[in-house]
């Protein structure tokens, strides 16, 4: 009876949350204004991740600063900077912390907003969110961990590739900033020696909204508002004239469309599978003499994106996936599995205050920005201290998020290849201390994400490499402490994630940024 009551209460809460018109709450942390210690003026020579060449993007040459058109733009800029309202000043203060940073925050907020599993239909089936009708319940998307990892990656890559292209054109055209042309203009943001055309911020705005309206179509009006704010802040602060911004916005959108072409053909559309394929996964597991995983929800929920493991990776080819997949977990009836089950049972029967802190800190379940978002938040706090340029912010996020997208692919490929049961299925005495995700156990997603993230972050911020490894181990152990993973799930996940992080490091060493 107690289990039934808990289940009904949980479903009621989920239904209530999913039915709410949940508003986005802007993060407005008191970050300092972005003032890079190095402008990375040579970033136009860096290697992009997906978009091929600057020659694919027809950015027109700007008007010279001596032209009547440009002089008119300067006068309009001066007028725009006068008599600013308190709201305009708030917007300037928000965005001047850094555009890549702020869009990453917005992404995390959207992921958390949409990380809500659909509630069941009256006939005990489950509805599926539809990109074709994103406003119908369940609102599209359900930003579960694999979906979120892929979204973080594509947005970060679009921003990075677009900024590399922007730097190419900055160098080619070399049009100075308005305050370098007219000393009467005193910007409300730190001055930069970089050329102003095209505007970096507008490039980021264009790339971000173009990608995110694909990934979060139900939030288009909010995204438009934020993109317009970002572009306007460059005018209101005296940093860019309108033609700088228009060129940047167009370039960002052009680059994003190249990324979208890739996203639409990466296999995500088939990741959900169908009932016949789900049954085959179970039958294949039984044919090996193993105990298959099954959904612990009532009614049983379809498995979460069982064919996400077939999505095309970013950092390596699909042909590398079988070799990266770890070997099988201990057999369900083996002495090794009994030993692992006993360990999990001990953790759940003897929780400590410290272990429960770890379980809760790393839970990252329904209504959160997911484990990939957690690592983005960790990275953000460390990147802020480094004085990065916008393009280096974007490059580092792209490396981090590409590694976690590929970690999701490898993890899901492994989970549904072996299809093995959760600890509480094999030993009903295990009472879990955190939510049980709706997919097989081996390997641990938290562990795989964390292994990948800690590895690439350790390269990007080497003085914190040991700390990242410690955090990854804690995130991994949290799943065992909570009773939802075996030790073998966690260790194999960390190892697999570390190998994927090594691919990101190999790319970082050859992209020209170091």
N, C-alpha and C positions, 0 to 999 in steps of 0.2 A: 504493500500500500504506500509506503514511504517513497519507493522508487517512482510509482505512478504519479504521486503528488508532485515530486520534484520535476518529473518530465512535463507534466501539464503546466506547471508554473513556468518552466523554461520556455516551452512553446508559446505560452501567452506573452511572455516578455519579448521573444523574438518577433512574434506577429505584431506586437505593438510597435517595436522599434522599426520594423520594416514598413509599417503603414504610415509612419510619421513623415511629414514633409521636412526632412532634416536639413537645417540650414548649415552652410559652410561658415565656420568660425575662423576668421583670419588669424594666423599667427602673426604677432607683431612684436617679436622679441627685440630687445634693445641692442641690436647689433650695431657696431660702428659703421659709418659710411665706408663703402668699398674704396680703398686707396692702395692699389697693388704695389708691392715692393719691387715688382718687375712687370713691365707692360706686355712682355712676350710679343714684341712687334714683329718677330719673324714667324708667327704662328700660321701665316698663310702658306708656309712650306711644310707644315705638319701633315701627316697622313690621316685622311679621314677614315671613318669606320665603315660607312656604307655608300654615301654619295661619292661619285667618282672623280669629277673634275670641275674646276671653276668655269671651264669653257661651256659647260652644260647650262649655265645660268646667265642670261643676257642682261646683266646689270649695266644700264646706260652710263656713259661718262657724265659727271656732274657739270653744272654751270660753273665757270670760274668765279672766284670771289669778287672780281672786279665788275662782273656783269650786272646789268640793271635788275635782272630777276633775283640774283643773290642778295643784292643790296636791299631789295624790297623784303626779302625774307628776314634780313637782319632787323629791319624796322618792325616787322610783325613779331619777331622774337622779343624785342625790347618791350613791346606793348604787353605781350603775354606774361612777362615776368613781373609786371607792376600790379600792385593792389591785390596780391594773392589772398584768397580766403583761407580760413583755418583748415578747411577740408583739403584744399590744394596743398597746403603745407604738410598736412598729415600724410597725403599720398607721396609727396616728395621724400619725406622722412622714412616711409615704409620701403620704397623702392631703391633708395640710394644705398641701402645695405648690400645690394647686389641682386641682379635680375635672375641669375641662375639659381642662387640660393632661394629667392622668394618663390620661384616656380616649383622648386623641389618641395618647399613647404606646402604649396597649394596641391601638388600631387599627393602628398601624404594625407592631406585633409580629405581629398576626394576618395582615395582608397579606403580610408576609415569610414567615410559616409556610406560607401557602397559595399562594404564587407559584411553583408547580411544575407545568410542563406534563405531562399524562398520558403515560405510557409506552405504546408500541404493543401491540396485541393480537397473538396468534399468527398471525392472518390478515392482518397488516399494515394493519389499520384502527386507528383511535384511539378509545378510550372517551371519553365525555363526562360530566363531573361532573353529578350530578342533585340538585337541591334536595329532591326528594321522597325521596331515599335518600342523605342526605349522608355517612353513614359507610361506604358501599360505595366500593371503589376505582373511579375516582379520587375522593378525598374532595372534597366540595363546600365552597367554590368553588375554581376556579382563578383566583386574584386577580391576573390580568394587569393591565397599566396602565389600560385602559378600565374594567374592573370595579372596580379599586381607586379610581380617580378618582371614580366614582359613589358608592362606599361612603363614602369620606371626606366627600363632599358631603352625603349624606343624614344621616349621623350628626351632622355639624356643624350642619346646618340644624335638625334635631330638637332639639338642645341649645339652640340660640339661640332658636328659637320658644318652647320650653318655658320658658326663663328670662325672656323678655319677659312671658309669661303669669304667671309666678311673681311678678314685680315688680308686675304689675297687682294681684294679690291681696294682696301684702304691703302695698301702699298702701291698699287697700280695708279690710283688717282691722286692720292696724297693731298686731299683738300683739308685745310686746317679747320679747327673748331672755331665757332663764332667768336669766342672770347680771345682767340689768337688773332682774329681779323679786326675786331673792334674792342679796344681796351675799356670802353664804357660798359661792356657787358661783364658783369661779375657773377659767375655761376654759383648756385646754392649747393653744388656738389663738388668734390675734389676735382681739380683740373687734371687733364691727361695730355701727354705729348703725342698720343696716337692721332692719326688722321680721323676726321669725324664722319666721313662718307664711305660706306653706309654706317648708320648708327648701330652699335653693338646691341643696345637694349631693344631696339626695334627688331633686329634680327632674331633675338631670343623670343620676343613677343610673338612674331609671326610664326616661327618654328613651333613654339609651344602650343599656341591655340590650334594650329592646323593638325598637330598630332593628337591633342587632347580632345578635340571635338569628335575624332574617330573613336577614341577609347572611352570617353565619358560624354556621349552625345546629349544626355538628359541635362547636363550642366552647361550647355552652350551659352546661355545668356550670362551666367556668372563668369564664364571664361572670357567672353567678349568684354565684359566690364573691366576685368583685371588687365586684359591686353591693352585696352584703350587708356586705362590709368597709367600703365607703364610707359606708353608712347607719349602721353600728355606730360608726364613728369619731366621728360627730357626738354620739352618746350618751356614749361613753367619754371624750371630750374636754370634756364639759359644755357643748356649744354649742347643742344642740337637745333638746327633749323629744320623746317618741314621736309625739305627734299632729302636730308640725311635720313630722316625717319621713314619716309615713303619708300626709299630704296632698300632700307634695312628690312622693313616689313615684307616687301615683295620677295627679297632674297630668302628670308627665313621660311616663307611659305613654299617657295619653289623647292628648297632643299627638303623640307618636311614631306612634300609630295613624293619625292624619290624614296624616302624611308617608308612611306605608306605603301608604295608599290611592293616593296619587300615584305612588309607586314601582312599584306593581303594574300600573299602566296607562301607564307611560312608554315602552313599546316594547322594553324590555330582553329580554323573553321571546323576541322574534323576531330578536335580534341575531346569532345563530349562522347563520341561513339553512339551506340544504340543498344537496345536490350539484348539483341543476339550476340553482339560483341562482348557485352558485359558477362553474359552467361559463359561464353567461351573462355574468358579469363579464369573463371571459377573452375570450369571443367578441366582446363589445362593444369591447374594447381592440384586438383584431385588426382589427375592421371599420374602425377609424380609421387603420389602417396602422401601428400602434405595436407594440412588443415587450411582451407582457404579463409581469407578474410571475408567478413560480411558487415554490412552497415549495422551499427548498434542502435540506430534510431527506430522509432515506431511511428508511422510505417517506415519501412526500410527506404532510405534515401538512395538514389542512384549514386554510383561512385563519382568522386570529384575529378573531372577532366582526366579520365583514365588513359587517354591517348595524347596527352600533352607531351609525353616523352618522345613523340614523333615530330615535334615542332623543330624547325631548322635552327640550329644554334648560331651564335654570333662569332664566337672565338675559335671554333674548330668546325670541321665538316661533319656531316651526318655519318660518314663512314667511320669516324672515331668513336662513336657512341658505344658500340658493343665492347670495345677494348677498355673504355673508361668505366663500364658497368662493373661493380664489384661482384665477387663470387657469391654463392648462395648463403643465406643465413643458416644457423643450426637447424636441423630437422626438428619438427614440432615434438617428436617423441624421443629425442636424443637426451643423453645425460647432460650435455652442454646446455641445451635449452632448459632443462629442469633447474640447473644451476642459475641460469639467468632469470628465470621466473622467480626463484626463491629470493634473489637479490631485489627484484622489483617489489615483491610482496613485503620484504623487510622495510624498504623505504616507505611504502604506503602505510604500513602498520605502526611505524615509529617516526613520524615526521618531526623535524626540529624547526625551531623558529627560523634559523638561517636557511635551511633547505626550502621552507615555504616562501621565504623572501625571494629566493632564486626562482622558484616555480612561478610566482606571480609576476616578477619583474620581466621574465622572458616569455610570458604566456602568449601575447600577441595574437589573441583569438578574434572572435566575432566583434565587429565594431572598432577594430584597431587598424593601424596602417600596415599590419602583417610583419613577419620577420624581416623581409627586405626593407620595409620602411623603417624598422627599428635600427637597422645598420646604416641607413641613410641619415637618420637623426644623429647617430653616434659620429658618423663621418663629418657631418655639418659642423658640429661643435669643435672638431679639431681643425677642419679646413679654415674656419673663421680666423683662427689664430695665426695662420700661415701667410696672410697677405697675398693670396692668389689673384691673378687677373681673371676676368670673366671667362676667357677661353680655357684657362687652366682649371678653373672650377668645373667647367663643362666636361673637359677631358677626364678629370678624375672621377666625376660622377658617372661618366660613360663607361669607364673601365670597371668601376665598382658594380654598376647595374648590369652591364653585359655579363659579368661573371656570375651574378646572382640569377639572371635569366637562364644562363646555361646550367647553373646549379639546379634550378627548378626542372629543367628538361631532363638532366641526368637522374635526378632524384625520382621524378615521376616515371621515367622509363624503367628504373630499377624496381620501384614499388609494384608496378603492375606486371612486370616480368615475373616476379616471384609470388606476389599476391598473398603474402603471409599474414597470419592472424595477429591481432593486438594481444598484449599480455592478459588482459581481463577476459579474453575469449578462451584462452588455454587454461587459465586458473581463475574461476569465478570468485575466489576469495580476495582477489585484488580489487580494491575499491579506489578508483582513480581520484587524484587530488586536483585535477585540472580537466578541461574539456577534452573529449576524445575526438580527434578529427575524423572525417568521413572518407578515409582511404587507408590502404594497407600500411603496415608498420615499417617494413624494411625497404629503404633506409630512412633515417630520421630527416625530415625536411629542415627543421631548425639547425641540425648539425651540418647539413650540406650547405645551406645558405651561409652559416656562420664560418665554416671552414673556408669557403670561397672569399667571403668578405674580409676576414682577418688576414688572409694571405695577400690580397692585393693592397689592402690598406697598410699592411706592414711594409710594403714596398714604397707606397706613396708617402707615408709618414714614418720613416724607419725608426725614429726615436721612440715610437709607441708600439713597435712590432710585438714585443713580448706581452704588453698589456692587451693587445688585440687577441693574441692567442689564448690568454687567460680568460678573456671574455667569451671567446668562442667555445672553450671547454665548459664554461659555466652554463652558457646557453644550451649546449648539448646535454649536459647532465640534468638540466632542469626537466627534461622530458622523461628521464628515467626516475627522477625524484617524484614526479607527478603520476607515475604509474602507467604511462601510455607508450613507453618504448623500452626495449631491452638494451643492454650494454652494446651488443653487436650492432644494433641499429645506429646507435650514436657514434661508435668508433668508425664504422664504415662510412657514415655520412660525413664526418670530419675529414677522413682521408680523401674521399671523392671530391669534396668541396675544395680541399687544398690543391688537388691536381688541377681543378678548373681555375683556381686563382693563379696557378703557375702559368696557364695559358694567357691570362690577362697580363701578367708580368712580362712575358715574352713579347707581347704586343707593345706594351709600354716602352720597352727597351728599344723598339725600332720605329716608333711613330714620329720621332724628331723632336719631341718636347723636352727630352732630357739631354 
